[in-house]
């Protein structure tokens, strides 16, 4: 397979027809000006050392050199080498509740931000694990399928907010079902679902979905964020969310639901507070999970070919330098050019 690593430099080839058109125009105008001085055939005898053919060949070599320079900069590559790459680790899906109640600041800096900080630090500890990201509120969407691209995972995680999912609510069941479907079907590999939620206004079916996930080999870890005292929901403009009667809405942590989901999912319930204890517990539990070869991917490596083109460019430039526009009397018996 052949390709250019930096094909944008091939646009330099457009200069060749432009320079050629300018060169032809200048040659035509020069001939017209010479006619004003006398008969062209007579002028040839008066300028025996001038060779139009040499000049044209030098220009052609210069245009060839320009084309080769463009090709060298574009880095031509050819050939592939396929190898099997085995990675050892677990599969981790992260389902984050992005409902409005997660904006509550009863946990600093907010329920959502605190949770994202914990998961972000966890992702930094991953080595050969795969991670996926799901956002949910009244519905659930997969933002990032299972991948080893931790940079993208952290980028998506940092950008999570209530506007990520249009429908508000707390549909934990759909989040669990979607996450379970996203795991591979490989055996003997640890699968973890990190569920981050305050479990407020949870819709039905969460426990059934957690039980089904456990049967499928998925272990659910519930990060419960918030306090039982709760607090107001801070909106994007800094104001507090109010109900239809104009009263400030207060959101409270539903700890019982979180514990029930973790139990049904065969995992661990972790309450997120102002300390780093939740992060430490989560890292220890993830580390315990079984690790096997979870992926076998093929990758292609292209061999650089610009060196051969560069050598040809060097030969062309040397030839252009050696060919003079005027005839060389040292080689007058060699009739390569007229």
C-alpha positions, 0 to 999 in steps of 0.5 A: 500500500502506498500513501503520503504522510503529509499530502498537503505539500503536494500542492506545491506541484501547482507551481510547476505549470505556473512557472512553465507558463511564465517561462514560455511567455518570457521566451516568446517575448525574448524572441520577439525582441530579438527580431527587432535587432535583425534576422534570427538566423544571422543573430545565431551566428553572432552568438555562437555560444548561446544554446536555447536547448540548454536553457530549456533543459536547465529549466526542465530540470529545475521544474523536476527538482521542484516536483521532487522537493514536493514529494520529499516533503509529502513523505511517500510511504510504502508497504505495511507490517502487521503485528499482533498486539496483546494488551492485558487489563480489564474493561471499565465502563463509567456511567455518569449521572448528568441530571440537574441535581448533580450540580448541587454543591453539598459536596465541593466543588459540586457533586458532578465535579467531585465525581469527575475528579475521582474518575479522572485520577482513576483513569490516570492509573490505568495502564492496559485497561479499556475504558468507556464513558456513558452519560445518563439522566432521563436517558443514556447515551454512549459518549465513548465506546471501550478504548485504550485512548485515555486522553479522549476518555478524560477529555469527554469526562471533563466536558460532561454537564447536564446539557449532554443529555436532553431528557432530565431524570435519573434512568439508572436502569438504561445506563446499566443496560447500555453499559453492559451491552458495550462490553466485549464477549471475551471470557476470563476478563474483569468487567467493571461498571462505575456508576456515579449518581445521587440516585434521586428520583430514580426510575424503576428497573435499576435493580433488575438491570443490575442483576442482569449485569451481574449475570453477564459478568459485570461488577457494579461499583456505585459512587454515591455523591451528595449528602443526606442534608442535601442542598439547592441546585445551582443553575448555569447563571448562578441562581437556584432552581425553583419549583412552580411555586417559586420555592428553591428546590432542594436535592438530597442523596438517596443512599439506600438506592445506591446501596441496593444497586451495588448489592444487586450488581455484585459490587461495592457501594462507595459514598463520595465525601470531602476526603480521598477515601472514595478514590482509594477504595475504588482503586483497590477494588479495581485492582483486585479484578481479574486481568487477562488479554482483553484485546488483540489488534493489528497495526500497520507500519509504513516504511519511509521512501523519501530517501530514494526520492531525495537521492534522485533530487540530488542527482537532478540538482547536480545535473542542472548545475553542470549544464551551462546555458552557454556552450563549453569549449572544453567539450566542443567535440561532444555534441549532446546539445546543439 
